[in-house]
């Protein structure tokens, strides 16, 4: 594998996957909040699903993060997921407001971009 041999291929694939996943979060938010047409919204959601899935796959195929910046980014992914998904789940289950969802989405996007920078700089 090029990554273990000191090559940059694995780093760039992981970075591309992280950027792709970050964009998918934004695309999904846009589809949910900015598109009135149901068919267009469905298409954007499907595009987001594919972009996110492939972003995860690329990031996961790269070797495990062992450096500080990628680890910080992964911690951000956990925090962002808890904020975003937790806010939506508590809204659905308990009627709580979804005020933290935008912050969670922002943290998710920023964390994916930080992960991209961390693995690209390796």
C-alpha positions in Angstrom: 0.0 0.0 0.0 1.4 3.4 -1.0 0.6 5.0 2.3 2.8 2.6 4.3 5.5 2.8 1.8 5.7 6.6 2.3 3.7 7.4 -0.8 1.1 10.1 -0.9 -1.6 8.2 -2.6 -3.3 7.0 0.5 -3.1 10.4 2.1 -4.8 12.0 -0.9 -7.5 9.4 -1.1 -8.2 9.8 2.6 -8.3 13.6 2.2 -10.6 13.4 -0.8 -12.9 11.1 1.2 -13.0 13.5 4.1 -13.8 16.5 1.8 -16.4 14.4 0.1 -18.1 13.5 3.3 -18.0 17.2 4.5 -19.7 18.3 1.3 -22.3 15.6 1.7 -23.3 16.9 5.1 -23.8 20.4 3.6 -25.7 19.0 0.6 -28.0 17.0 2.8 -28.7 20.1 4.9 -29.4 22.1 1.8 -31.7 19.4 0.4 -33.6 19.3 3.7 -34.0 23.0 4.1 -33.6 24.7 0.8 -35.4 22.7 -1.8 -39.2 22.8 -2.0 -39.6 20.3 -4.9 -39.8 16.7 -3.5 -38.2 15.1 -6.5 -35.3 17.5 -6.4 -34.9 17.1 -2.7 -34.9 13.3 -3.1 -32.2 13.5 -5.7 -30.1 15.7 -3.6 -30.5 13.4 -0.6 -29.5 10.5 -2.7 -26.5 12.3 -4.0 -25.6 13.2 -0.4 -25.9 9.6 0.7 -23.6 8.4 -2.0 -21.1 11.2 -1.4 -21.1 10.5 2.3 -20.8 6.7 1.9 -17.9 7.0 -0.5 -16.2 9.6 1.7 -16.4 7.3 4.6 -15.1 4.4 2.5 -12.1 6.5 1.3 -11.3 7.7 4.8 -11.7 4.2 6.2 -9.4 2.6 3.6 -6.5 4.8 4.6 -4.5 3.6 7.6 -5.7 4.4 11.0 -5.0 7.9 12.2 -2.0 8.0 14.6 -1.1 11.7 14.5 -2.6 14.6 16.5 -4.5 16.5 13.8 -6.4 13.4 12.4 -7.2 12.3 15.9 -8.6 15.7 16.8 -10.6 15.6 13.6 -12.1 12.2 14.6 -13.0 13.5 18.0 -14.7 16.4 16.2 -16.7 14.0 14.1 -17.9 12.3 17.3 -18.9 15.6 18.9 -20.5 16.9 15.7 -22.5 13.7 15.2 -23.7 13.8 18.8 -24.8 17.4 18.4 -26.4 17.0 15.0 -28.0 13.6 15.3 -28.7 14.0 19.0 -30.5 17.3 18.4 -32.7 15.7 15.7 -33.4 12.6 17.7 -34.4 14.6 20.8 -36.6 16.8 18.7 -38.3 13.7 17.2 -38.6 11.9 20.5 -39.1 14.6 23.1 -40.1 17.7 21.1 -36.9 19.6 22.0 -35.7 22.3 19.6 -33.1 21.5 17.0 -30.9 24.5 17.8 -27.8 22.4 18.1 -28.2 20.7 14.7 -26.7 23.6 12.8 -23.7 23.7 15.1 -23.3 19.9 14.9 -23.4 20.1 11.1 -20.8 22.8 11.1 -18.6 20.8 13.5 -19.0 17.7 11.2 -18.0 19.7 8.1 -15.1 21.4 9.9 -13.9 18.0 11.3 -13.9 16.4 8.0 -11.9 19.3 6.5 -9.5 19.1 9.4 -9.1 15.4 8.9 -8.4 16.1 5.2 -5.7 18.6 6.2 -4.2 16.3 8.8 -3.8 13.3 6.4 -2.7 15.4 3.5 0.1 17.0 5.6 1.4 13.6 6.7 
